[in-house]
C-alpha cells in the first residue's frame, strides 16, 4: 500500500488557493476504480480455477445433493423445518410452562365464540369456525417461528372469504335445504380455498394494511346488521355492497324481530362498555383488562344461551340459534381442482393479507422480545396451515392482533401456548358442543362487531400520519375509500397500485443537486444548503439521487442539459445559488456522483453513454464517481468504456475533484491529492 499514500501536503506559504484545507490534513493520491481493484480487490484474490468439464460440475452437484440426503443432512433439514426441535430442548419448564398454560387456555376460551362468530362472516356453519380455531393453530405450533403469535380466525379474511363464497356458491333464496343438501353445499364452499399465495405480500405497505383492516371493519359492522335486527336478508356482494346492505336494512327495518333486537342490545351493552372501561383504566394491569374482557365475553354467551333456553325464544319468536354442533372431527375432503380457475382471483388478495398481517405481527413481537423470525419458514408455516386445514373444512386463517395481544398479556412465552389453546377447542368439539345449542346468532354478530374495535380506532393515527408523511396519508385515504365504496379485494388492489404509483412518482420529482466544497473540510454538500460552500470555476459536481431507469431517463437528460448548457440554446446560463464567477466560466469538467443511483436499466445506461458522448463533443471532461458494482456493470455493458477511459471512473467525489483540479489545470490546489 505504499503507492496509496503520498507525501504531498497543503499549498505552502506564499501559495494561493481558492480552497481552504483543515489543519493537519493528510493526503493521498486519487483512486480510480481500476486502481482500487488493484489495491484491494481482484489483485489480492486468488486466480479462479479453470472451468471444469460439464460432467465434473454435474458430478459435484450430485454429490452435494446426495450429502443433503445423508443422516446429517436430513437432521439439518428437520431442524430448519421443525422449529420445536430447536426451542423445545432449551425450554425453561419451571419459568415458562405455567404462563404458556394460562395464556393458551385463555386464548382457547376466546377462540370458541369468536370462531363461531367469524364463521357467520364466512357464510358457513358455526362449527367450521371451531375447526379453523383448532387445525391451523396446531400446525403453526409445529412449523411457526413466532413465539408470541396466535393464529386462527380473522375477521377481514372471513369477510373476504364470505364474499367469494356467496358469489361462487350462492345459497338458494327460497325453500329449505335438507341435511344432505346442506352438507354438500358447505363442502362445495369450503373446497375452494386449498391454494394460497403469499410471495407478493411485500407490496402491502403499512398504510395499505391499516386502511384495509379499518375499511373492512366497517364492512363487518354493516354486514352484521341483519343478524342484529333479526332480518333474513340475502348477503350483498360486489361493488357498493356496503351501501346496498344499508339500503336493504333500512327498507326492511319495520320487519325487525323485537326479541333478537333485545338480545343484541343487551349483548352490546355488556361487551362494548367493558372494553371501553378497560381502555380508560390505564392504571390497571394489562392482564386484568384482558381478563375482564374474557369474562364479559363468557357472560354474554352464557346469559344469552340461558335466556333463549328458558324462554324458548327459538320456537316462540323464531330467534336464530347455533343449533347442534357436530361432535368429533370432519372427514378429510380433497378440494376439487376444477374450481381453481374460478377462485384464483379471490385467493390472491386473501393470501396477501394472510402473509402480510401474520409476518408484521410476528416481526413486532420478535423485535419487542429480542428474537428473530424466519420469513421463509413463516411463509411455509402459513401456507401448510391453510393447505392442510382446508382438507378439514377450515376457511382461510391468519394471525390476529386481538388474540396475539391477549396471549402476550396473559403470560405466553412460546409456541407451546398454542397446544393448550387447541385442547380447549378440542374439548368443545368432543364434549362441550351441546352447551352452545341455544346460543343466539345475534350474540355472535355482537362479538364480531365488538372485535372490530381496534380496527375502528386506527383512524386516530391519521393526524400523526399527516404530519409524518403526506404521501402515506394519501395512500391510507385512497385505500380506505376504495375498500368502503367498492369491496375489500378491489380496495386492496387499488391501494397496492396507488402505493406503487406514489413510489414511481417520487422518483420523478427528485432534483439533481450541484455540490460544493465545505470550507475547511473534505465534504461536498449541495450548494443550496449554505453560502459558505466553495465551487471551482469550470468544475461542476452533480449528484443524481434516484434510480436511473426508463421512467427517469427523460428527466435525467433535461436536468443534465440544463446544468451543462447542452440544450439547443447552447450558451444559456442556468439559475443557481453558486457564485457568479463560477457560473460565468464555461463548464470544462463535470463529475457525476452516482452514489444515489441504486440501479440502472438498459434505457438509463444508454442515456449516460449518450451524455458522455455529448460531453466529449462539447469539450467537457466527463467523470463518474461512486458507482456501485451493479450500476457500473450495466453502464459497461451499454458501452460506456467506448466513450470514456477507466481513468475517468473514481471511487469517490473527492478523488474525482482532486483529479480534475490538477490534471485539467483548474483553479485550486496545485497537488493531485485527496484529504484522508
Secondary structure, 3 states (H helix, E strand, C coil): CCCCECCCCCCCCCCCCCCCCCCCCCEECCCEHHHHHHHHCHHHCCCCCCCCCHHHHHHHHHHHHHHHCCHHHHHHHHHHHCCHHHHCCCCCHHHHHHHHHHHHHHHHHHHHHHHHHHHHHCCCCHHHHHHHCCHHHHHHHHHCCCCCCCEECCHHHHHHHHHHHHHHCCCCCCCCCCHHHHHHHHHHHHCCCCCCCCHHHHHCCHHHHHHHHHHHHHHHHHHCHHHHHCCCCCCCCCCCHHHHHHHHHHHHHHHCCHHHHHHHHHHHHHHHHHHHHHHHCCCCCHHHHHHHHHHHHHHHHHHHHHHHHHHCHHHHCCCCECCCCCCCCCCCCCCCHHHHHHHHHHHHHHHHHHHHHHHHHHHHHHHHCCCCCCHHHHHHHHHHHHHHHHHHCCCCCEECHHHHHHHHHCCCCCCCHHHHHHHHHHHHHHHHHHHHCCCEHHHHHHHHHHHCHHHHHHHHHHHHHHHHCHHHHHHHHHHHHHHHHCCHHHHHHHHHHHHHHHHHHHHHCCCCEEEEEECCCCCEEEHHHCCCEECCCCEEEEECCCCECCCCHHHHHHHHHHHHCCCCCCCCCCCCCCCHHHHHCCCCEEEEECCCCCCECHHHHHHHHHHHHHHHHCCCEEEEECCCHHHHHHHHHCCHHHCCCHHHEECCHHHHHHHHHHHCCCCCCCCCCEEC
